[in-house]
Amino acid sequence: MKLAKSFITLWFAFSVFNNVYAIDVVYPGHERDDYFVSVLRHALSNKYNSENYHVKAYGLDMPKGRAFDLMASNKGMDVMFGGSTLERESKYMPIRFPLLKGLNGWRIPLVNKDNQSLFENITDVEKLNTVSAGLFHTWSDTRILQSNNLLVITGSDAEGLYYMLHKDRFDYFPRSVLEVIWDYKEHEHLNITIDKHALIHYPTAYYFYVRNGNYKLAQAISKGLELSFKDGSLESLFNEFYGDVVSRVKNEKRHVIKLRNPFLSKETPLARKELWVDLTAQ
C-alpha cells in the first residue's frame, strides 16, 4: 500500500513539474489537429527534443498579417505557418523545410463548361500565353503568372472570380490540387468544371516561421522536422492528410506546364529532391 502511495505521489509530482516547466509554443487561431499543428506537435515532441514543449493555440482568429506582427514583437505568438515570399523571409525567421513538399505549387485549372477542351493542346508556357487566367489581385500566384509573361485578369473579390469564369470573362482559374475539388463542388451551380488535361507547376515552399532571434525554437523545430523525416514518421503524417490527393493526381496522367517562380529565396532547398513531391512520378 505504501509503495502504491509513493508511486502516485511521484507521478503527481512529475506531472506538476512537467506542467510548471513546460515551454509554451503558441500558434494562431483556435485549438485544432490540422496538418500544420500535427506536424508542429510531432516535431517538438520529447521523441526529438529534450525540452518539454507545450504546443497550444492563441485562442483568437485574426488576419494572418496581424498574427505575424504579434509573433515579430513577441506578444503571445511564437510560431506561424505560411508560404515563402522574399518579403516574409526578410522580416521573420523561416525554418526552411517545405511542409507541403511543394504540393501547393501544383495547379489544376477550372474552366468554363463550354470550353472543356481548352487545355488539350496547351502543353507549354508559350501556348499558355494565348489564353487568360483569372486571379485575385493580391495573391502571390498573380505575380508568379505575370512574371512568366502570362495574361492575367485580376479581380478584387475572390468569390467573384468563379462568377467571372462562369460568364467567360477569362479562360481558366488555376487552383491548387489541395483545393480544386472542394472549390468545384462549392460552385457546381455555375457553368464551370475541372479541366482534365493539364497540370500547371511552379516551385513553392510553405514553412514554419518564428521571430528573428528566436534561435532556440527554430533549432528545436528544425531538428524535429529533420529527424522525423529521417525515421519516416513525417512522411506518414503527410500521407495521412494528403496521400489521397497525390495518388489521385498522379493517376490522372496530366501533361505538365512548368513555370518559373522568381519570388523564391535562393536559400530554398530545391536541391534536396527528397523533400519535394513530384506529381509526374509513378
Buried (B, 14 or more C-beta within 10 A) or exposed (E): EEEEEEEEEEEEEEEEEEEEEBBEBBBBBEEEEEBBBBBBBBBBBEEBBEEBBBBBBBEEEEEEEEBBBBBBEEEEBBBBBBBBBEEBBEBBBBBBBBBBBBBBBBBBBBBBEEBBEBBEEBBEBEEBEEBBBBBBEEEBBBBBBBBBEBBBBBBEEEEEBBBBBBEEBBBBBBBBBBBBBEBBEEBEEBBBBBBBBBBBBBBBBBBBBBBEEBEEBBEBBBBBBBBBBEEEBBBEBBEEBBEEBBEEBBEBEBBBBEBEBEBBBEEBBBEEEEBBBBBEEE
